Amino acid sequence: MPSTELLIAFFATTAVFAYIPGPAMLYAAAQTMARGRWSGLTAALGIHLGGYVHVFAAAAGLSVLFHAVPPLYLAVKLVGALYLIWLGVLMFRKRTNGDMALPAIERKSARRAFFESVTVEVLNPKTAIFFMAFLPQFIDASAALPVWLQFVVLGTIVNLMFSSADIVCVFLAGAMIARLRRSGRAQRLMRRAGGAVLVGLGVHVALQKS
């Protein structure tokens, strides 16, 4: 494994990146606002599991393909952006059925949030590029562990730290909206706010130059 000094720098840099608000945190917060804390937590879990696709892709060198074939990167990025916008529009338009139906709605939405978040993360080529650009800075080619295994270990640590930030964001969002869920109007406003966040994220991803 890398030296102690390199590992300290790795953990410090990862913590900074993890706790700076980003798309994953906003996505988990949007799910919490629209569907409740349980849906937010399952969305964070989906993002976490989807992140491993990029961890192993980085270890296998798949990210190099995005650099070598820009149209492929652009196509995946646009598909992911359109999917985010579509989810946001659906969330924005969906009506609230009232407090009595909330438990059943939240269980169904939690499952949906999980699968949606996995898809969102897998379709995010920016994550693949991040792992390929960030992790090599802390890879030691002369270490006992093979390079691909170092990618997997360090990538897993990054994914766990980013997920911890997502979970913190979910609980903060949950605490903020707990008092607002007493009325149907508040529920509609939260659902629309969550949908607006997702649409905004989709537009942001689509307009990014790289």
C-alpha positions in Angstrom: 0.0 0.0 0.0 1.1 3.6 -0.3 3.2 5.2 2.4 1.7 6.6 5.6 2.2 10.2 4.4 0.4 9.4 1.2 -2.5 7.8 3.0 -2.9 10.7 5.3 -3.1 13.0 2.3 -5.5 10.7 0.6 -7.9 10.6 3.6 -7.7 14.4 4.1 -8.4 15.1 0.4 -11.2 12.6 0.2 -12.9 14.1 3.2 -12.8 17.5 1.7 -14.3 16.3 -1.6 -16.9 14.1 0.1 -18.4 16.9 2.3 -18.5 19.6 -0.3 -22.1 19.6 -1.5 -22.4 17.9 -4.9 -24.9 16.1 -7.1 -25.2 12.9 -5.0 -25.8 14.8 -1.8 -28.4 17.0 -3.5 -30.1 13.9 -5.1 -30.3 12.2 -1.7 -31.7 15.4 -0.2 -34.3 15.7 -3.0 -35.5 12.2 -2.4 -35.8 12.9 1.3 -37.7 16.1 0.7 -40.1 14.4 -1.7 -40.6 11.0 -0.2 -39.2 10.9 3.4 -36.1 10.0 5.3 -36.3 6.2 4.5 -36.4 7.0 0.7 -33.5 9.3 1.2 -31.5 6.6 2.9 -32.3 4.0 0.3 -31.3 6.5 -2.4 -28.0 7.0 -0.6 -27.6 3.2 -0.6 -28.3 3.0 -4.3 -25.8 5.7 -5.0 -23.2 3.9 -2.9 -23.8 0.6 -4.8 -23.8 2.3 -8.1 -20.5 3.9 -7.2 -18.8 0.5 -7.1 -19.5 0.2 -10.8 -17.1 3.1 -11.3 -14.6 1.8 -8.8 -14.2 -1.5 -10.6 -14.4 0.3 -14.0 -11.5 2.5 -12.9 -9.6 -0.5 -11.7 -10.2 -2.1 -15.1 -9.2 1.0 -17.0 -12.7 1.6 -18.5 -12.4 5.3 -17.8 -9.6 5.5 -20.3 -12.2 4.6 -22.9 -14.2 7.8 -22.1 -11.0 9.8 -22.6 -10.2 8.0 -25.9 -13.7 8.1 -27.3 -15.3 11.5 -26.4 -18.6 10.7 -28.2 -19.1 7.8 -25.9 -18.6 9.9 -22.8 -21.0 12.6 -24.2 -23.7 10.0 -25.0 -23.6 8.5 -21.5 -23.6 11.9 -19.9 -26.6 13.0 -21.8 -28.5 9.8 -21.1 -27.9 10.3 -17.4 -28.9 14.0 -17.5 -32.1 13.2 -19.3 -32.9 10.5 -16.8 -32.5 12.9 -13.9 -34.7 15.5 -15.6 -37.4 12.8 -16.3 -37.3 11.7 -12.6 -37.6 15.3 -11.5 -40.6 16.0 -13.8 -42.4 12.9 -12.5 -41.8 13.8 -8.9 -42.9 17.4 -9.5 -46.2 16.4 -11.1 -47.1 13.6 -8.7 -49.9 14.4 -6.3 -49.9 13.7 -2.6 -52.5 11.3 -1.3 -52.7 12.5 2.2 -51.1 11.7 5.6 -53.0 8.4 6.1 -51.4 6.9 3.0 -47.9 8.0 3.7 -46.5 4.8 5.1 -47.4 2.7 2.1 -46.3 5.4 -0.3 -42.9 5.7 1.4 -42.3 2.0 1.3 -43.0 1.9 -2.4 -41.1 5.1 -3.1 -38.1 3.8 -1.1 -37.7 0.8 -3.4 -38.1 3.1 -6.4 -35.6 5.6 -5.0 -33.1 2.8 -4.6 -33.3 1.5 -8.2 -33.4 5.1 -9.6 -30.4 6.1 -7.6 -28.4 3.1 -8.8 -29.2 4.0 -12.4 -28.4 7.7 -11.9 -25.0 6.9 -10.4 -24.1 4.2 -13.1 -25.1 6.7 -15.8 -22.8 9.4 -14.4 -19.5 9.3 -16.4 -18.2 12.2 -14.3 -17.8 9.7 -11.4 -15.7 7.4 -13.6 -13.5 10.3 -14.7 -13.2 11.4 -11.0 -12.0 8.0 -9.9 -9.5 7.7 -12.8 -8.1 11.2 -12.2 -8.1 11.2 -8.4 -7.0 7.7 -7.4 -3.8 7.5 -9.5 -2.4 10.3 -7.4 -2.3 7.9 -4.4 -1.3 4.7 -6.2 2.2 3.3 -5.5 3.4 1.1 -8.4 6.2 -0.3 -6.2 3.9 -1.4 -3.4 3.3 -5.1 -2.6 -0.3 -4.9 -3.7 -1.0 -4.9 -7.4 -2.1 -1.6 -8.9 -5.6 -2.9 -9.7 -6.1 -4.0 -6.1 -5.0 -0.6 -4.8 -7.6 1.0 -7.1 -10.3 -1.2 -5.6 -9.2 -0.6 -2.0 -8.8 3.2 -2.3 -11.9 3.4 -4.5 -14.0 1.6 -1.9 -12.8 4.0 0.8 -13.7 7.0 -1.3 -17.1 5.5 -2.0 -17.7 4.9 1.7 -16.7 8.4 2.7 -18.9 10.0 0.0 -21.8 7.8 1.2 -21.3 9.0 4.8 -21.7 12.6 3.5 -24.9 11.6 1.7 -26.3 10.0 4.8 -25.5 13.1 6.9 -27.3 15.2 4.2 -30.4 12.9 4.4 -30.7 13.3 8.2 -30.2 17.1 7.9 -32.9 17.2 5.3 -35.1 14.9 7.3 -34.8 17.0 10.4 -35.6 20.2 8.4 -38.8 18.8 6.9 -40.1 16.7 9.8 -42.1 19.7 11.1 -43.5 20.5 7.7 -45.0 17.1 6.8 -48.2 17.8 8.8 -50.1 19.3 5.9 -50.9 18.2 2.4 -49.7 21.6 1.1 -46.3 21.2 2.7 -46.0 17.7 1.2 -46.8 19.0 -2.2 -44.2 21.8 -1.8 -41.5 19.4 -0.7 -42.2 17.0 -3.6 -42.0 19.9 -6.0 -38.8 21.2 -4.4 -37.3 17.7 -4.7 -38.4 17.5 -8.3 -36.9 20.9 -9.1 -33.6 19.9 -7.6 -33.5 16.8 -9.8 -34.4 18.8 -12.9 -31.7 21.3 -12.0 -29.1 18.6 -11.6 -30.0 17.1 -14.9 -29.7 20.4 -16.7 -26.4 21.0 -14.9 -25.0 17.6 -16.0 -26.1 18.2 -19.6 -24.5 21.6 -19.9 -21.2 20.6 -18.3 -18.3 20.8 -20.9 -16.4 17.9 -19.4 
